[in-house]
Amino acid sequence: MTSTDQNASHAAARASRFTFVLIKPTHYDDRGYPIQWLRSALPSNTLACMNSLAEDARKREVLGPGVDLAIETYDETNRRVRPAEIIRDLARRGGRALVGIVGVQSNQFPRALDIARPFRAAGIPVCIGGFHVSGCIAMLPELPAELKEAQALGIALFAGEAEERRLDTLLRDAWNGALQPLYNYMDHLPSLEGEPAPILPRKHVERTSGTYSSIDLGRGCPYQCSFCTIINVQGRKSRFRTPDDLEKIIRANREQGIDRFFITDDNFARNSDWEILLDRVIALQDEGIRVGLTIQVDTLCHKIPNFIEKATRAGARRVFIGLENITPENLIAAKKRQNKITEYRAMLQKWRAHGAITYAGYILGFPADTKESILRDIEIIKHELPLDILEFFFLTPLPGSEDHRDLLKKGVWMDPDINKYDLNHRVTHHPKMSDAEWDEAYRAAWDAFYAPEHMRTLFRRAAALPNGRPKQIASTIMWFKLMIDHEGVHPLEGGALRLKSRRDRRRGLPLESPLVFYPRHWGETAIKAVKYLRFYLRTRKILNEVLAAPDRAAYTDIAIAPPKADEFEALELYHATSGGEAALARKKLGDTIRSGAANAPAAAAE
């Protein structure tokens, strides 16, 4: 072959290359720097799904035979994204490319635009998808300003989900240079059965704390919570993966040494196939393929026969529960009617008896809240509910929720900076609390629940159980408290060792001098390390004292004691909260009706 022929062959190879760059963005901290860690808290299931869909498209040669489709993935929470470097790499490779910025939540949209701008300036096609795009298109009469700005930059928007080979259409359009301004699939949510399983290579999973991978076994939720975006983005009709899909995910991850999974379903207990899915995992456990699961459930899951028993047998060791509030008046206002405070204790005690660590999300800022009522309710939780971990959130009108749509219609002020819509910042005003009081209540809530004496109580409760896990609870408490106190981020956005890059600052903010940036960053890191160590030593001391106590197994308190006949009359949970007595009355009426119905056949026979 002549040199001319070789050059022609090389040029043809370069021309037949297509690179799909997948980026899951983070969002900015209060100083305008991307929140990034050496190891982040949670894996990105969207990135895993998109990676698998892209791999499936590559294997099927959707761009035609002979086209080399390469896939690059970035999770910005644990890996720096350098657009200029990626642009140079794409130029060296040759061919065409598409940058997909995926799973973009509202608070991540400003960062997504900043990542996209250099690519668009270089003439590289960009598409942005995720909850913000989908939620806005689902709930708003017209595109908000930031989505119009994206389209003005030539960025394509993708609303909905990419399964059922919708990604093929996007890739082909990018390959043909015919990317559309909007891909709107919100009117039809795809089936998940038989779709490519969400899998990321181990090199990505290792960048998460605990080396967790993720699985979404179902999408959608039947409930109507007004603050929720899931029901409007993923729909109110649930769609599920099959047991075969689940087994494939577990086996594929096991081959790369990963055996712990975060099931990202918003409410796994409402998956109608939960039993056959758990039975498959149990069968794998019996085969010697053991896994650990973290799941999310509702507050009525204990009412489902055998659900908790099978979930824990299948490996569920950590359970996130959407407690949201203990004030019935607030729950009704948010259309969270499925939460019954009269069931909270029974549900939590059942998970505890089966050895699962319970986490609960708790929202602060419902219309009936005051700073005093919030702190009162937290004290009730501390004394009367056997809950291991509590995490707090500002009530936030997220774009894509009913709350956001309604406030927008009424012209109510909401903070225009959507970077703050991370549930860790106050973004609207409260009818009863001043802005300062609401902020103070949020911080005080963390301090109250994680006070040293209550930490001791949490450890004692766990240490009293043969299958309790006080050490794991202690490590989680340290994670949560340190993120809030010293990193200024919500624990679910946290990680190990904060990383900052001086040149990645938010667009519109000045580039800081190296003489200012680096001394401050490393100085703050050193100070935080000292504070981390102090808190670790104090917490470890409390834990060691609890573990060394000769009577640790005999410990009991109101929260973990078996229910008493008079507990509905005695506990503050039912009498101090707004609407608590009404909720108790509804329970008693329901019990009477059910009892009468059960006795009716016998009475008729007589």
Secondary structure, 3 states (H helix, E strand, C coil): CCHHHHHHHHHHHHHCEEEEEEEECCCECCCCCECEEEEECCCCHHHHHHHHHHHHHHHCCCCCCCCEEEEEEEECCCCCCCHHHHHHHHHHHCCEEEEEECCCCHHHHHHHHHHHHHHHHCCCCEEEECHHHHHHHHHCCCCCHHHHHHHHCCCEEEECCCCCCHHHHHHHHHHCCCCCCEEECCCCCCCCCCCCCCCCCHHHHCCECCCCEEECCEECCCCCCCCCCHHHHCCCCCEECCHHHHHHHHHHHHHCCCCEEEECCCCHHHCCCHHHHHHHHHHHHHCCCCCEEEEEECCCHHHCCCHHHHHHHCCEEEEEEEEECCCHHHHHHCCCCCCCHHHHHHHHHHHHHCCCEEEEEEEECCCCCCHHHHHHHHHHHHHHCCCCEEEEEECCCCCCCHHHHHHHHHCCCECCCHHHCCCCCCCECCCCCCHHHHHHHHHHHHHHHCCHHHHHHHHHHHHCCCCCCHHHHHHHHHHHHHHHHHHCCCHHHCEEEEECCHHHCCCCCCCCCHHHHHHHHHHHHHHHHHHHHHHHHHHHHHHHHHHHCCCHHHCCCCCCCCCCCCHHHHCHHHCCCCCHHHHHHHHHHHHHHHHHHHHHHHHHHC
